Structure formats: C-alpha cells, structure tokens
Amino acid sequence: MDAWWQCEVPYPYVPQEILDATDSVRASLPSKYCDPKIAADLFEQVIDEFLLCDDLGMNVLAIEHHAGINSLLASNPMLLGILARQTRQVRILTLGTLISLRQDPVRVAEEYATADVISRGRLEIGFVKSGGSEMASANANPINNVERYWEAIDLITKALSHHDGPFSWEGKHYTHRHVNIWPRPWQQPHPRMWSATGDPDTAAEVGRRGLVHVLVLRGPEGTRRAYAAHRKARAEAGLPKVTTDNFAYAAFVYVGDTDEEGLRVGSKLLWFLHTSLKSAPQYSRFLPGSIEPHLAPQVYRSAPRPGATILSANQNAARLTSISVEGAQAQGILFAGNPDTVYRQIMEFYDQVGGFGHLTLIGRSGYMTHAESEKGIRLFANEVLPRLRAIKPVTVD
Amino acid sequence: MPDGVSSNAVSPLTAERLSIAGVDLEVVRRGAGRPVLLLHGLQNIQPDARFLDLLGRHAEIIAPSHPGFGSSSRPADFETVYDLVHLYLALLDSLPHEKVTVIGLSFGGWLAAEIAANSRRLDRLVLVDPLGIKVSDRETPDILDVFNTSPAEVRRRMWHDPARWAPDYDTISDEDLVVRARNWEALCLYGWHPYMYNPQLKRWLGAIKAPTLVVWGASDGLVTPAYGRAYADLIPGARFELIAGAGHHPEIEQAETFAETVARFLAR
C-alpha cells in the first residue's frame, strides 16, 4: 500500500460570530475575512510540510477548492508547479484541477504535461467531479456537469497522448480545432489517472476506464459499494480483473506518540466537517441536478419524512457536519492514535471494504499547528508507512 | 370574433398529450374562442389555476409544458432556448389557425419574444414579466439569480404576498415536489448561461410586428417594472401595464385583473 499526504490549506481564522451569522462559509463569504498575511504564513507552513513528506519518502497530493474557509487552494496548477520543482523523490498526485469548471481542457493538459516534465515523470493525474458551491464560484452549469467531466477527461487524455501534430476536437461541450501541446508529458503515453467518486453510475465508468478509484470520507458501506460497482462494471464489460492497486481511500489521519495525543490532536481535523461544510441551501439541497427528481420529497422538505433513504452527497455532508470523534472513528473517517492503533484502524477498514492500495491522508486541518502537523507526518512516515508498504496488491473478485 | 375557432367545451383538469417534432408534450387546454398559445415561466401551468378559467372565457388556451417541465419529455441533447423556440414555431405551424395569439410568462415570455421576432403567424403578443434581454450595465444584473440566491430571498422577491401564495414545500404533495425538481433542473439547463437572456435578442425585438402588450407585477423583485418598461420600449408600439398587488406572477396573485387586462387587449 502507498500513502499520499495532503493538506487543503483551510483558513479557520474567521471570527466565530461571522461564521455563525452567515448561511454559507463557501462561495459567498466575503474575502475581506481572509487576511493575505495569514494566508501567506499558511502556504509557507503547508508547503514545508509537503517538503518534509518528500524528505521522508511519503507521496504528496494537491487538491483544489474554491472561495471558502475550507481551502485556499483555488488554483491547483500553482501548487502543482511548486511541488513538481521543490520535491525531489516522491510521486505527486493532483486531485485535482476541477475540470468540469474549466472552459478549456487543453490548457489543463498543458499544465499537467508541464508539471510531469518539471518533476521528471513523478506526476499522477486525478479528476474530481466538483459540485455544490463550486458551481456558483465557477459560473458552471450544474446540469451536465458529469457529461463535461467525462468529455474533459477524454480531451485531456488525447491531448497528452497524441504526439503527431494537431488534432481537432468538436465535442458536445468543448471545441478546440487545433490541439498540439508542448511539452508532451514525460510519462508515456500519459501519467496514471485517478478519479474520485462515490455514486454507483460514475463508479462503474471509473471501473470500465481502469482509473484508480478514490473514495473520500465515505465510510465502509459507501466505499465497499463503490468499489464493488467498479469491479462489477469491469466484469460486465469483459475487462480483466484489477488489483487493490486500483482502489484508494481518503480519511483524516493523525499519529501521536500515544493514543491520547493522537486522538487529541487528530480530533482537530474534524473542524473540516463541523465548520467548513456549512453551505447555503441554494448551493446544496436546492442545487439543480444534485438529486434525481424522485428524491425531492426527501430533500426539499425542511425535515425529511421518516424512513427516507439517505443517498445524495449533500445528505452525506449533512450527516458529517455533526459527527462525533467516536462516530468518525467508527465510520472509518478518522484514523487517530499511536502508530499501532492507527495501523490497526487502517487495516480494519481495509478488511471491511475489500482492500485498497492507496491511503490518502487528510493530514492537517482546522487549528492544527505546523508543529503538530510535522510531528504527525514524521510518526506516520516512520512508524506506519513501512508496515503499509508491506501490503502488496492482490487481485480482488 | 376570431376565426378558425375549434371549440373545447369540456375543461378537463387533467392534461392532454401532444407530439410536436417528435417531442411528447403535456398540454393543458381550456376554453373556447381565439387560439392562444400560453408559454409558462419558471413552473409549468397548474391545470386548476384560476386565471386559466378566466382567460378561457375569451379564448382557447393551449398551454404546453416545456420539454423537461411537468411531465413533458426532453429528448437527449434538447438543451437550449434555440431548441425551444424551434419547437414552438413548429407547434404554431401545426395549428389549423392562420393567426395565433402568444402569451408568455416570465421565462416563457423570453420564448414568446423570440418567437414573435421570428414568425408572421402571431395575431397578438402578450409578455408577462418576461425574461430574455440584458438592459443594465455589465455589473448590474437585471434578473435575480434564482439559482445562487437563498430560497427565502427568492420567495420574498417573487411574490407580493408570499405568505399567501408561495408554495410551502413542507405541505405540498410528493408528486408536486418531484415536478418542481424536474422544472428546476430543466430551467437551469436552458437558462444558466448567459443567465436567462439572449445577448442578441434586444437587437431583434424591433422586428416584432404583432400588436404587443407587456404586463408587469408592480411588486416584482425578480425582474423589476423598470426592466419591463425598457423591454416594452424596444418593441414597436408595445403597451405597458402595471398590475398592483402582484409580484412576478400577476396571473396568480391578481388573476381577475390580469385576465381583464389581457381580455381588453385582445378585444381591441
């Protein structure tokens, strides 16, 4: 198993009374509450933490989110460029530029090819569907978002792997009549690709395409279901079986010297769920296209009727905002404690979902300090990662 | 009296079906008299709406739900106002009447204006709080962004008397909520970008030949009466009438006054 460390560079330093009064900490919270001097300090610390990962041999991961306290990483390629140059040995996963929000996927392909070349072939390219408040922030139509997602992936893949002069693309959502990018990527035909998704339809397509399938904070049932949909779709399409290397899971992880320290510091990560998910109804349950219309009676009413099945990502988010530390541990959302405990928790989850080959660590969030973060990185990389590395990919039915 | 009347003596509260250009549409019909194509706004027409009965005393109302709204089908890749305009031009051609009056409400007013600029078959045109054009400068939105504004604020600006007229999602039926979710999705698909207007339409409003009435709810906070006056000024000879005590839906909040205003215009 491999491990990938990330920090979303959250900005928790907005007065609580402002956060309480607003209906959304994303998309619409005025940027006057973001002090650029504090932001600069945060970036400096977090980039140093990425470089510490590089020193310790732990892979790194760069995400993207827009206009909120949950993340200052509005521009994924900027961080990617820094990591491509400043790290020296580890692999770098972009997870990733929110491609269904970008007008021109060819430009995204250029950014990725450039980062792959600068890093001399250490890039991995992950795709994220986006949704919620990001639609307003990017002026992106939430209807057809998934169609744009797949078409953009197709165009980026071709732009990276076609090296014989200009080709033309006149698709449904993107037209680019003359595509010929320089540099071409270091890795041939293109860097390995990942996709983050939980819903069964998209999970099946991720399976058919053979992408590395990452589930974020989905807990055992949702994760197992998505991995199963991935494998089932491959079997139905007559495609070869895949190993656990095709599956990844993202959770909050913190390792301390003792269980007490691991849990005390690790529980700070839940700030992300408790505080940074607050999203106005127009960006969540009333966002057009975010639910199938037949689910509207469960989602549109102020209180769902008893017996409602909770299905949507929005509903999942609503459940997460009130989760306790114990609940987060029981749900495989938080792995925290001393090195032995964290290893055991990861492996229990591994067994529950049928195995995975990559753990992506949400390793710093909320008010966790730089020193605490660096300590957790060292302990994980030195005490837990070697044991995870011993777990080799296996074929799963 | 108008010509080519096909009588529809029964007023069923259930919708009929109509197939136009291969698209299966739900259609509410009411009344008898001159033919009127009624194009709905943000929501499809409720068959039990009071204004339908009132207008039906003066005209034969044909009110389809747009593809993706109500129970009308939406073919794959039928996704733009361009598609809707061509669908309704085909619908007009399919009617036995030489001339047809078109009434467009809100989003349907945008469609009606596009159709009127494209067709010689219009007898009269009535636009009710229509969307569809850009009037103010680039940093002043004319049309409230219903997708990016809190539902409470949309409700407040949509109605003169929200407590009386705004739908309560906690009490309306499951079936109605499912239809509203469908409508919301279709509206977003057609109208997201540029938001609820066609940058080119303003230029072509001057080509509208049919006598036109622009009706506006005086309390409309979704698109203001000032926008309405600017809209009317762009259509040659258009009359503009404000209806007091109504927001974005004068046909619902002031059904009697609305029906009288329209009937008076049609009788001229």
Interface residues (C-beta under 8 A of the other chain):
Chain A: D23 A27 A136 N139 N141 P142 I143 N144 K172 A280 P281 Q282 Y283 F286 L287 P288 G289 I291 P293 H294 L295 A296 P297 Y300 R301 S302 A303
Chain B: D77 E79 F147 N148 T149 S150 P151 Y169 D170 D174 L177 V178 V179 R180 A181 R182 W184 E185 L187 C188 L189 W192 H193
